[in-house]
Amino acid sequence: MKTTQSSRWLFAAAGATALMALGSSGAWAQDAAAAAPAEAAASTKYIFNTLLFLIGGFLVMWMAAGFAMLEAGLVRTKNVSMQCTKNIALFAIGGIMFWLVGYNLMYDGVNGGFIGTLAPKIIPPADNDPGSYAAASDWFFQMVFCATAASIVSGTLAERIKLWPFLLFVVVLTGFIYPIQGSWKWGLGWLSPDGDGSWIQATAGAKFQDFAGSTLVHSVGGWAALVGAIFLGARHGKYEGGRVHPMPGSSIPLATLGTFILWLGWFGFNGGSQLAIGTISDASSVSRIFVNTNLAAAGGVVAALLMTQAVYGKVDVTIVMNGALAGLVSITAEPLTPSPLWSIIIGGIGGVIVVLTVPLLDKMSIDDVVGAIPVHLLAGIWGTMAVPITNSDASFLAQAIGVGSIGAFVIVVSAVVWGILKLTIGLRPSLEDELGGLDKAEIGLEAYPEFGSGSQRVGL
C-alpha cells in the first residue's frame, strides 16, 4: 500500500512525539528515583523522632506511678490514700493546665523574652505537623515533664496539708509557674536566645544549659516544696522537746518499688530530651545518655551506702533510695557530655548531698517527709552547676544566673500563692484530723483498714 506525503508527515510527527514522551518519562523516572531516597529518609526520621517523644513521654508518665508508690511507702499508713489521691489528681490537673495555657506560655512566641502566648495548645497545629516530628508527640512529652514538677511538691508536704489547697497550688504551678520559667530556656527565652548579641551571652560568655531539667523541672519543684514546707510547718510531734522524732513510713518495699519505677522512667526523661533519634548520631547520643544516667544513679546509691554507714554506723535504706534519685537528678542537666567515670562522680556527689542535708533540714525544723528538697532542689542545683565541668559550651556564671533567676522567680510566686491559700481557705487540717490521719478526714477511705488501731489514730 502506498502512502501519501501528508500521511508520511503524520507518522513522522507521531514518532517524534512518542520519542519525546519516552525521553521525558525517562527523565522523570530518574528524578523520581533520586527523590525517593530523600523522601524515605525524611519519613524515617519523622517516624523515629516521633517515636522517641512518645516512648520517652510514657516512660516519664510512668514516673508518676513511681512518685505515688515512693510517697505511699514513706508516709504512715493513715495517710497513704491521701498521697495516692494527690498524685493521680495532680497528673490530671497538670495535663489539663498545660494544654489550656502552659504549653503556649512556654513555647509560643517567646523570642528571647520572658513569656509566651496565653492561649490553649491547638493539636494538631493549624499548619499541620511541621518539622521532623509529630507536634502532638512533642506536646505529650513536654506535658509529662510539667506534671513531674508538681509530683515533687506532693511528697515534701505530705501528712499535714489539706487536699484542695494543695490541688489549687498545682493549678498555678503547672499552668503558670513552671511554663513561664521554662520558656526562659527551653522556649528560647532570655536565658537561651539565638545569636551572640544577647545579654546572657555577652555577660556570661555562654547560654544557660539545662539538658533535661535539673533546674527547670527538679529545682522548680524543690523550691515550691521548700516554700510550702515553711508556710505549712512541721507535722505535729516531729520536732518536740528539742529533739527530732522519727516517723517511719508504712512500707519500705513499696517505696523501693517506687524508686525503681522512677529509675526506669528517667531513661525517658533524659534520653527523650535528645529530641531526635532519626540519625546514627542521635541514636548514639541517646544510647550514651542511657549509660550515663544509669551510672549516675548507681554512683548516688553507692555514695549513700558508704556515707550512711560511716555517719550513722548502719545503712539507712530510705537515704540509699534517695541517693539513687539524687544521682539521677544530678546528671539530668547534662547526661550526654560526661564520661562514664564523671557520671558516677556527679551522681555520687548527689548522694553525698542527700546524706549531709537531711539532718541539716531537721536542725532547721523543716519537715520534708520524703526527702524531696535534698534530692530535687539541692542535687538539682549541684547538677546544673556541674555542667561546665564536662560541657565546654557552658560557663559557671551563666549556670549561676540561670539557677538564681529561676529560683528567685519560683520562691516569690510560690510564697504569694501559698500565702493567699493560707489566709483564705487554710493549708492545714485540724489537729484532730491530722492525728487521726488524712485518709479518714479528707478521703474517707483508709488504705489499710484492716490494720487500723488506736495508736494509728493518735499519730504514734
Secondary structure, 3 states (H helix, E strand, C coil): CCCCHHHHHHHHHHHHHHHHHHHHHHHHHHHHHHHHHHHHHHHHHHHHHHHHHHHHHHHHHHHHHHHHHHHHHHCCHHHHHHHHHHHHHHHHHHHHHHHHHHHHHHHCCCCCCCCCCCCCCCCCCCCCCCCCCCHHHHHHHHHHHHHHHHHHHHHHCCCCCCHHHHHHHHHHHHHHHHHHHHHHHCCCCCCCCCCCCCHHHHHHCCCCCCCCCHHHHHHHHHHHHHHHHHHHCCCCCCEECCEECCCCCCCHHHHHHHHHHHHHHHHHHHHHHHCCCCCHHHHHHHHHHHHHHHHHHHHHHHHHHHHHHHHHCCCCHHHHHHHHHHHHHHHHCCCCCCCHHHHHHHHHHHHHHHHHHHHHHHHCCCCCCCCHHHHHHHHHHHHHHCHHHHCCCCCHHHHHHHHHHHHHHHHHHHHHHHHHHHHHCCCCCCHHHHHHCHHHHHHCCCCCHHHCCHHHHCCC
